[in-house]
Amino acid sequence: MKMIHTGKKNCLAYIALGSNLEDPFKQIQSAYEEIKKLSDTHLLKCSSFYKSAPVGIVNQPDYINTVVEIDTALTPLELLKKLLKIELQHGRIRTFRNAPRTLDLDILLYGNLKINDDKLTIPHPRMTQRAFVLYPLMEIAPHCDIPGNGKISQLIKTCSNQKIERLNIS
């Protein structure tokens, strides 16, 4: 996809993708394609797929997770709006926190921005506590520094007790 110059400044951002319902691999692969089509955005890197146990509500299927790196001229709120639309197209229903889902798309990082308002929090507020976020993020951004939290190489050590499995899927 060619970037169209809009006068906006581009920024690197990282998005976590997760699914545990209705063929999670297909949900995530389809979401990749939809992210590639976002205006003023270019998909740069995709991590491997990871399988992880659910957090919170444990009586549900395991999750498939991945992280992508994008270059975007969308503002954080524009990006959030487009990601929520993709979730809805995949049948995402928000019944309760940590509920099973067809697709979950979370903005983890947007450059070095720190945002904390009622619509969006960046860095994602729980990302440093979740192996299913940190392991795929470290795969594609090993030198990542999470604003206000530190280097990913140090943060990942706090999640070493969480069960996660990197899948060999092409």
Phi and psi in degrees as a GROMACS rama.xvg file:
@    title "Ramachandran Plot"
@    xaxis  label "Phi"
@    yaxis  label "Psi"
@TYPE xy
-85.5773  140.077  LYS-2
-80.1572  133.966  MET-3
-99.1751  125.405  ILE-4
-70.646  120.353  HIS-5
-114.136  1.54004  THR-6
87.4691  -7.54869  GLY-7
-86.2877  151.334  LYS-8
-82.3132  134.411  LYS-9
-82.0696  154.449  ASN-10
-144.746  145.621  CYS-11
-81.1753  135.114  LEU-12
-137.531  156.267  ALA-13
-124.268  134.483  TYR-14
-123.953  131.729  ILE-15
-91.961  136.249  ALA-16
-119.617  134.751  LEU-17
-147.164  151.465  GLY-18
-158.926  144.735  SER-19
-140.462  15.4041  ASN-20
-132.712  152.869  LEU-21
51.7176  59.766  GLU-22
61.8673  73.7584  ASP-23
-52.2017  -38.6233  PRO-24
-61.7139  -45.1227  PHE-25
-64.3769  -41.0617  LYS-26
-58.7391  -46.2239  GLN-27
-70.9811  -41.9489  ILE-28
-62.3795  -38.9354  GLN-29
-65.2508  -40.3095  SER-30
-63.6359  -37.3876  ALA-31
-53.0815  -50.0676  TYR-32
-61.7126  -38.095  GLU-33
-71.686  -36.0804  GLU-34
-65.6796  -38.6035  ILE-35
-59.1375  -29.3793  LYS-36
-88.9332  -3.64576  LYS-37
-62.37  138.508  LEU-38
-62.9725  148.408  SER-39
54.4442  29.7922  ASP-40
-139.726  142.797  THR-41
-131.74  124.842  HIS-42
-76.7476  120.821  LEU-43
-100.111  -47.503  LEU-44
-142.799  149.381  LYS-45
-129.646  133.089  CYS-46
-77.0885  174.033  SER-47
-65.8635  169.466  SER-48
-83.9086  143.13  PHE-49
-127.514  142.454  TYR-50
-105.778  131.245  LYS-51
-141.936  153.313  SER-52
-72.5442  149.836  ALA-53
-64.4626  152.702  PRO-54
-106.254  137.822  VAL-55
85.7809  -89.9014  GLY-56
-84.3869  102.595  ILE-57
-86.5246  -13.982  VAL-58
-87.2957  66.2317  ASN-59
-156.651  166.313  GLN-60
-63.9452  155.58  PRO-61
-61.6044  158.358  ASP-62
-99.6943  152.804  TYR-63
-109.217  128.267  ILE-64
-130.158  154.941  ASN-65
-158.251  168.039  THR-66
-133.081  141.352  VAL-67
-120.443  150.637  VAL-68
-107.441  130.603  GLU-69
-125.859  156.438  ILE-70
-111.41  120.667  ASP-71
-139.292  149.405  THR-72
-103.169  -1.2453  ALA-73
-68.9158  145.506  LEU-74
-71.4609  163.019  THR-75
-55.3103  -41.8646  PRO-76
-70.9375  -35.3803  LEU-77
-63.2232  -43.1528  GLU-78
-63.1537  -45.9192  LEU-79
-56.8849  -46.2632  LEU-80
-58.9945  -42.868  LYS-81
-69.1026  -37.2393  LYS-82
-68.3104  -39.0997  LEU-83
-63.9257  -35.1118  LEU-84
-64.8104  -41.8335  LYS-85
-62.0244  -44.3774  ILE-86
-56.5319  -46.2201  GLU-87
-62.0413  -38.9578  LEU-88
-64.1926  -23.3345  GLN-89
-93.4613  8.24974  HIS-90
82.2524  20.994  GLY-91
-64.7977  126.393  ARG-92
-123.227  126.989  ILE-93
-96.3867  90.4255  ARG-94
-87.7611  -42.4127  THR-95
-161.66  162.514  PHE-96
-60.8253  136.117  ARG-97
65.7848  21.9601  ASN-98
-72.1729  155.234  ALA-99
-55.6451  151.479  PRO-100
-151.503  150.131  ARG-101
-72.2927  -37.5187  THR-102
-158.603  134.483  LEU-103
-128.132  124.709  ASP-104
-122.93  116.254  LEU-105
-121.375  131.319  ASP-106
-75.6685  117.508  ILE-107
-86.4544  -52.3048  LEU-108
-139.104  148.259  LEU-109
-137.556  93.8416  TYR-110
57.3024  -136.673  GLY-111
-104.047  15.913  ASN-112
-65.4572  145.73  LEU-113
-121.565  119.793  LYS-114
-128.322  135.382  ILE-115
-146.134  89.8858  ASN-116
-135.931  -174.552  ASP-117
-71.5326  -14.8612  ASP-118
-99.7977  -30.5379  LYS-119
-156.487  136.87  LEU-120
-124.84  122.378  THR-121
-133.595  131.527  ILE-122
-59.1695  154.095  PRO-123
-52.9515  131.437  HIS-124
-62.7982  -25.2727  PRO-125
-113.291  7.32043  ARG-126
-61.8861  -33.3716  MET-127
-76.0953  -6.17074  THR-128
-105.313  2.34658  GLN-129
-122.842  114.408  ARG-130
-59.5652  -36.5958  ALA-131
-68.7892  -9.59384  PHE-132
-100.806  -48.2501  VAL-133
-67.9135  -40.1167  LEU-134
-64.7665  -49.382  TYR-135
-66.8556  -33.8661  PRO-136
-64.8689  -42.6226  LEU-137
-64.8946  -31.7217  MET-138
-60.5516  -41.1135  GLU-139
-100.04  -13.9647  ILE-140
-142.235  66.9349  ALA-141
-62.8316  -20.4142  PRO-142
-104.298  16.4089  HIS-143
-60.0016  136.108  CYS-144
-115.913  118.196  ASP-145
-89.2451  114.215  ILE-146
-49.473  126.457  PRO-147
81.1698  -3.70339  GLY-148
-125.151  -31.897  ASN-149
113.051  -168.215  GLY-150
-73.2823  138.542  LYS-151
-60.3458  -34.4787  ILE-152
-62.163  -27.8969  SER-153
-86.371  -41.9527  GLN-154
-63.7019  -34.5499  LEU-155
-64.0341  -25.3735  ILE-156
-63.6985  -28.7961  LYS-157
-74.249  -11.1329  THR-158
-108.453  9.70516  CYS-159
-63.6916  -17.8357  SER-160
-88.3981  -4.54001  ASN-161
-85.9156  137.237  GLN-162
-77.256  123.249  LYS-163
-149.765  142.963  ILE-164
-132.994  123.205  GLU-165
-76.9131  128.774  ARG-166
-97.173  141.656  LEU-167
-96.9359  82.889  ASN-168
-126.415  134.276  ILE-169
